[in-house]
Amino acid sequence: MNPFRTAPNLLTLLRICLAPFLVAAILESHYPLGFVLFVAAGLTDALDGALARLLKQRTKLGEYLDPVADKLLLSTLFIVLTHMGLIPARVTVLVFGRDVGILAVAALLYAAAGRREFIPSLLGKANTAVQVGAVAVVLLHQLSAASWITDLRTIMLDATMVLTVASGFHYAWIAARRAGTHSGNGHGPADAA
């Protein structure tokens, strides 16, 4: 089976293709369109995993492509929304700092122990969910200035900062444990599986 032709992977590729249109809509202040495109991207994210399980079409490509698509979309949106003055720079700096840190640790684990898997933690998944919610509410806030949306925007951005820091420290703790286990068992990179 060609992994590029599976329905879940096609949905993930669609999400990647939506990113430039979403960015253009926000940069041109077409917030209703931006909100609709963001919801569509979110639906493709929910559907690709469900279809992979339902149709038994899990692929190695999909395992790598799905989180890359999520990070590409969210990271781009945080930058664009910060550029537009809709998200404070400190939030975006924390989000990027955590992601760069995780990439660096994953690269070190691979170089030192030959470990390629870096399984997302519950805190990491919660952080991603809150980031998605924060972006959605920030876009929604451009459509309505209702007080509950303003309050929810503040709560979601604060939650993003807290979970970004917490999940970053959690990943660092997991990496330290893995590195300790690796150095403590006397196995070389070839023995770590």
BELQUIBEL-V453163 format. One line per field, one symbol per residue. ss: DSSP state (H for helix, E for strand, - for the rest). psi: psi as a letter, one per 20 degrees, with the letter a starting at -180 (. if undefined). burial: I if it has 9 or more other C-alpha atoms within 8 Angstrom, else O. A space follows every 50 residues. Layout:
ss: ???
psi: ???
burial: ???
This chain:
ss: --HHH-HHHHHHHHHHHHHHHHHHHHH---HHHHHHHHHHHHHHHHHHHH HHHH-----HHHHHHHHHHHHHHHHHHHHHHHH-----HHHHHHHHHHHH HHHHHHHHHHHHH--------HHHHHHHHHHHHHHHHHHHH-----HHHH HHHHHHHHHHHHHHHHHHHHHHHHHHHHHHHHHH---------
psi: pohijqgghhhghggghhghhggggghjkmhggggghgggghhhghhggg hgggjllpqhghhhhghggggggggghggghghikipqhhghggghgggg gggggggghghhijphpnpprhhgghggghgghggghgghhihpkqhhgg ghggghhghggghggghghghgggghgghggghhijqrhhip.
burial: OOIOOIIIIIIIIIIIOIIOIIIOIIIOOIIOIIIOIIIOIOOIIOIIIO IIIOOOIOOOOIIOIIOOIIOIIIIIIIIIIIOOOOIOOOIIOIIIOIOO IIOOIIOOIIOOIIIOOOOOOOIIIIIOOIIIIIIIIIIIIOOOOOOOII OIIOOIIOIIIOIIIIIIOIIIOOIOOOIOOIOOOOIOOOOIO
